[in-house]
Amino acid sequence: MVLTEAPAVAPLPPVNQRPTSIRATEHDSFWSISQRVYGVGDYYKALYSHNRDRVRRPDTIPVGLEVATPSPEDLRLLYPHLCPEADTR
């Protein structure tokens, strides 16, 4: 039996299936939105930075707020220090 390592970052949903924004629901956080859109929660800091003009506190997203969800490539370009490392395998 051969054991393989799990990928460092989960594969992202296909580009054509990724929304450009998400309407926040009750109990949403930038982590949960990142998980839903990108497949991992690790983009939460970059998402908050991208939407900080609409959200006063990162731990409180108003229900109904349209949260912009740019592509992970755009987030890496705009906020490289806030994004997970790209899986280069």
VMD Tcl script that draws the C-alpha trace (Angstrom):
set ca {
  {0.00 0.00 0.00}
  {1.44 3.36 -1.05}
  {0.54 6.41 0.99}
  {0.52 9.76 -0.72}
  {0.62 13.20 0.83}
  {-2.55 15.26 0.82}
  {-2.30 18.41 -1.31}
  {-1.26 21.53 0.60}
  {-4.15 23.49 -0.92}
  {-7.43 21.92 -2.02}
  {-8.16 22.11 -5.74}
  {-10.19 25.15 -6.70}
  {-13.60 24.93 -8.36}
  {-13.53 25.48 -12.13}
  {-13.31 29.17 -13.08}
  {-16.71 29.19 -14.80}
  {-18.34 27.89 -11.60}
  {-16.76 30.45 -9.27}
  {-19.02 33.38 -8.40}
  {-17.69 36.94 -8.61}
  {-19.63 37.81 -5.46}
  {-21.54 36.11 -2.66}
  {-24.48 37.52 -0.71}
  {-23.67 37.05 2.97}
  {-26.07 35.00 5.04}
  {-26.46 34.71 8.79}
  {-23.29 33.42 10.50}
  {-21.14 33.91 7.39}
  {-17.50 34.79 7.91}
  {-14.69 35.51 5.50}
  {-13.39 32.02 6.32}
  {-16.70 30.32 5.42}
  {-17.05 32.38 2.23}
  {-13.47 31.52 1.27}
  {-14.21 27.81 1.82}
  {-17.39 27.99 -0.26}
  {-15.83 29.90 -3.16}
  {-12.20 28.71 -3.27}
  {-12.43 25.31 -1.61}
  {-10.26 26.41 1.35}
  {-10.68 29.00 4.07}
  {-7.12 30.27 3.72}
  {-8.08 33.24 1.52}
  {-10.10 34.86 4.34}
  {-7.53 37.59 5.08}
  {-7.26 38.58 1.42}
  {-11.07 38.55 1.07}
  {-11.43 40.85 4.06}
  {-8.79 43.22 2.67}
  {-10.55 43.25 -0.68}
  {-13.91 44.06 0.96}
  {-12.75 46.22 3.87}
  {-14.37 49.35 2.44}
  {-17.76 47.63 2.99}
  {-17.12 45.86 6.30}
  {-16.15 47.66 9.49}
  {-14.96 44.60 11.38}
  {-13.66 41.37 9.83}
  {-15.59 39.24 12.33}
  {-18.98 40.80 11.51}
  {-20.36 40.63 7.97}
  {-23.82 42.17 7.64}
  {-26.46 39.74 6.35}
  {-27.25 40.55 2.73}
  {-23.93 42.26 2.02}
  {-22.60 41.47 -1.45}
  {-19.04 40.25 -0.79}
  {-16.75 40.53 -3.82}
  {-14.96 37.24 -4.53}
  {-12.23 37.86 -7.13}
  {-10.30 34.95 -8.60}
  {-7.57 33.43 -6.43}
  {-5.05 34.62 -9.02}
  {-6.26 38.21 -8.58}
  {-6.13 37.88 -4.80}
  {-2.55 36.57 -5.01}
  {-1.57 39.54 -7.19}
  {-3.27 42.13 -4.97}
  {-2.53 40.59 -1.55}
  {0.36 38.11 -1.95}
  {1.27 38.23 1.75}
  {-2.33 37.35 2.76}
  {-2.85 34.33 0.45}
  {-1.88 30.69 0.85}
  {1.05 29.39 -1.16}
  {0.06 28.12 -4.58}
  {0.26 24.37 -5.06}
  {3.14 24.05 -7.51}
  {3.06 20.29 -8.00}
}
mol new
graphics top color blue
foreach p $ca { graphics top sphere $p radius 0.5 }
foreach p [lrange $ca 0 end-1] q [lrange $ca 1 end] { graphics top cylinder $p $q radius 0.2 }
display resetview
